[in-house]
Amino acid sequence: MALVPPLDLHVIALIAGAGFLAGVQNALAGGGSFITFPALLLAGVHPLAANMTSTIAMFPSQTTSAIAGRKLAEGVGTLSFKHLLIISLIGGVLGALLLLHTPPTFFEKLVPWLILFATSVFAWGSFRRKPLHAAGGMPRWGLVVAQACIAIYGGYFGGGIGFLMLAALTIAGQQVRVAAATKNVLAAAMNASATLIFATSDLISWPAATALCLGGIAGGLCGSWLIYRLPEKFMRGFVVAVGVVLTVWMFSR
């Protein structure tokens, strides 16, 4: 199977539709990659190429979210926001380089486990009881290690990084509202570094990436309208269901 097969016009249109759903999902609850990634797999794109293509396609909407909440983003205790940003950028680069040097056959075998992990993280982050106040239970070095690992994972695969960062930042002492804004900026940073590296690869399906990106922008606008009209738990439950089905499908391939 070709890693980046040519795509018919109707397939590109369906991918754009998946991008639209992902944009809506990201605006309402997060987890749009659980829609874009399987859509690319169903279109015949190899998992390695699909992962890179999805990362590039969703980057513009992530940047928009980061810019919208940048004024709330801040550091934790003695660890400044600048240091968190640097850790995220470096980790994103390392994860992206690691992915580029991963043999396609090995990554294909690894994907079901990555999806299982990401789905578990998403379910835990979606339905766990949210803290009302900052916990302050993680030392500076612990947050540095946690953010470095999350950033490398983010550059490599990325599913569930928002919930992992939100958990780490609130445990370290940030208020939930501030942690949400901080993780948006840090996620955009690690994906920016990964996107710059992936953009030089010949594994990117640019027609699919463009379709996902345009669909995602339209979906984000629609999601902003729906945010007051649809139950958030319903959307999160939908993402978990997609993740479970995708995990079972990938293990049974």
C-alpha positions in Angstrom: 0.0 0.0 0.0 1.3 3.5 -0.9 1.9 5.6 2.1 0.4 8.6 0.4 -2.1 7.4 -2.3 -3.7 9.8 -4.8 -7.2 10.8 -3.7 -10.3 11.2 -5.8 -12.3 14.3 -5.6 -15.2 12.6 -3.7 -12.8 11.3 -1.2 -11.3 14.7 -0.6 -14.9 16.0 -0.1 -15.5 13.4 2.5 -12.2 14.3 4.2 -13.3 17.9 4.3 -16.5 16.7 6.0 -14.5 14.9 8.6 -12.5 18.1 9.1 -15.7 20.0 9.6 -16.8 17.5 12.3 -13.4 17.7 13.9 -13.6 21.5 14.0 -17.0 21.3 15.7 -15.6 18.7 18.1 -12.6 20.8 19.0 -14.7 23.9 19.6 -17.1 22.0 21.9 -15.0 19.5 23.7 -11.6 18.8 22.1 -10.4 15.5 20.5 -10.8 16.4 16.8 -7.8 14.2 15.9 -10.0 11.2 16.8 -12.1 12.1 13.8 -9.4 13.3 11.3 -7.0 10.4 11.9 -9.5 7.6 11.2 -10.9 9.5 8.3 -7.5 9.6 6.6 -7.0 5.9 7.4 -10.3 5.1 5.7 -9.2 7.1 2.7 -6.3 4.7 2.3 -3.5 6.9 3.8 -0.9 4.9 5.8 -1.0 5.6 9.6 2.3 7.3 9.6 1.4 9.7 6.8 -2.1 10.1 8.3 -0.6 11.2 11.6 1.6 13.8 10.0 -1.1 15.1 7.7 -3.6 15.4 10.6 -1.1 17.3 12.7 -0.5 19.9 9.9 -4.2 20.2 9.0 -5.3 21.0 12.6 -2.5 23.4 13.4 -4.3 26.6 12.2 -7.3 26.0 14.5 -5.0 25.3 17.4 -3.1 28.5 16.8 -6.4 30.4 16.8 -7.3 28.9 20.2 -3.9 29.8 21.6 -4.1 33.4 20.4 -7.6 33.8 21.9 -6.5 32.8 25.4 -2.8 33.9 25.4 -3.4 36.7 28.0 -4.4 34.1 30.6 -1.4 31.8 30.0 1.3 31.9 32.7 3.9 29.9 34.5 3.6 27.9 37.6 5.4 29.0 40.7 9.1 29.5 40.0 8.8 27.8 36.6 8.1 30.7 34.2 5.8 30.5 31.2 8.8 31.1 28.9 10.5 28.0 30.3 7.3 25.9 29.7 7.1 27.3 26.2 10.8 26.3 25.5 10.3 22.8 26.9 7.2 22.4 24.7 9.0 23.6 21.5 12.0 21.4 22.1 9.8 18.4 23.0 7.7 18.9 19.9 10.8 18.9 17.8 12.2 15.7 19.4 8.9 13.9 19.1 8.5 14.9 15.4 12.1 13.8 14.6 11.4 10.5 16.4 8.3 10.0 14.3 10.2 10.7 11.1 12.8 8.1 12.0 10.2 5.5 12.9 9.9 2.7 10.3 6.3 2.8 8.8 5.8 -0.9 9.6 6.7 -0.4 13.3 4.5 2.7 13.6 1.6 0.8 12.1 2.0 -1.8 14.8 2.3 0.9 17.5 -0.8 2.9 16.4 -3.4 0.7 18.1 -1.6 1.1 21.4 -1.2 4.8 21.0 -4.9 5.2 20.2 -5.8 3.0 23.2 -3.7 5.2 25.4 -5.1 8.4 23.9 -8.7 7.2 24.3 -8.1 6.3 27.9 -6.6 9.7 28.6 -9.4 11.4 26.9 -12.0 9.4 28.8 -10.3 10.1 32.1 -9.9 13.8 31.4 -13.5 14.1 30.1 -15.3 12.4 33.0 -13.1 12.7 36.0 -14.1 15.1 38.7 -12.6 18.5 38.0 -10.7 20.3 40.8 -12.2 23.5 42.0 -9.0 24.9 43.2 -5.3 24.6 42.5 -3.7 21.6 44.1 -0.1 22.7 44.3 1.1 19.0 44.7 3.9 18.8 42.1 7.4 20.2 42.5 9.1 22.3 39.8 11.3 19.4 38.6 8.2 17.1 38.4 6.4 19.6 36.1 9.5 20.0 33.9 9.8 16.2 33.4 6.0 15.9 32.9 5.8 18.7 30.4 8.9 17.4 28.5 7.4 13.9 28.2 4.0 15.3 27.1 5.7 17.5 24.5 7.7 14.6 23.0 4.5 12.5 22.9 2.7 15.5 21.4 5.2 15.8 18.6 5.1 12.0 18.0 1.4 11.3 18.1 -0.5 13.9 20.2 -3.8 12.3 21.1 -4.9 13.4 24.6 -2.1 16.0 25.2 -4.6 18.6 26.2 -5.9 16.5 29.1 -2.4 15.4 30.1 -1.3 19.0 30.3 -4.4 20.2 32.1 -3.9 17.5 34.7 -0.2 18.3 35.2 -0.7 22.1 35.4 -3.6 21.9 37.9 -1.7 19.4 40.0 1.3 21.7 40.0 -0.8 24.6 41.2 -2.5 26.5 38.4 -6.2 27.4 38.5 -8.3 25.5 36.0 -9.1 28.5 33.8 -5.5 29.6 33.6 -4.3 26.0 33.0 -6.8 25.7 30.1 -5.4 28.8 28.4 -1.8 27.8 29.2 -2.2 24.3 27.7 -3.7 25.7 24.5 -0.6 27.9 24.0 1.8 25.1 24.9 0.0 22.6 22.6 0.2 25.1 19.7 3.9 25.5 20.4 4.7 21.8 20.3 2.5 21.3 17.2 4.1 24.3 15.5 7.6 22.7 15.8 6.2 19.4 14.7 4.4 21.0 11.7 7.6 22.8 10.5 9.4 19.5 10.5 6.6 17.4 9.0 6.1 20.0 6.2 9.4 19.0 4.7 8.4 15.3 4.5 7.2 13.7 1.3 4.7 11.7 3.4 2.2 14.6 3.7 -1.0 14.3 1.6 -1.5 18.0 0.9 -4.9 17.7 -0.8 -6.1 15.9 2.3 -4.4 18.4 4.7 -6.0 21.3 2.8 -9.4 19.7 2.9 -9.2 19.0 6.6 -7.9 22.5 7.3 -10.7 24.2 5.5 -13.3 21.9 6.9 -11.9 22.4 10.4 -12.2 26.2 10.1 -15.8 26.0 9.0 -16.5 23.4 11.8 -14.9 25.6 14.4 -17.2 28.5 13.4 -20.2 26.2 13.6 -19.0 24.8 16.9 -18.8 28.3 18.3 -22.5 28.6 17.5 -23.4 25.1 18.9 -21.4 25.5 22.1 -24.5 26.8 23.9 -26.9 24.3 22.3 -25.3 20.8 22.6 -24.4 19.0 25.9 -20.7 18.8 26.3 -20.8 15.3 27.8 -22.6 14.1 24.7 -19.8 15.4 22.5 -17.1 13.9 24.8 -18.9 10.6 24.8 -19.0 10.6 21.0 -15.2 11.1 20.9 -14.6 8.3 23.4 -16.9 6.0 21.3 -14.9 6.9 18.2 -11.7 6.1 20.0 -13.0 2.7 21.2 -14.2 1.7 17.8 -10.9 2.9 16.2 -8.9 1.0 18.8 -10.8 -2.3 18.1 -10.5 -1.8 14.4 -6.8 -1.1 14.5 -6.1 -4.1 16.7 -8.2 -6.4 14.4 -6.6 -5.2 11.1 
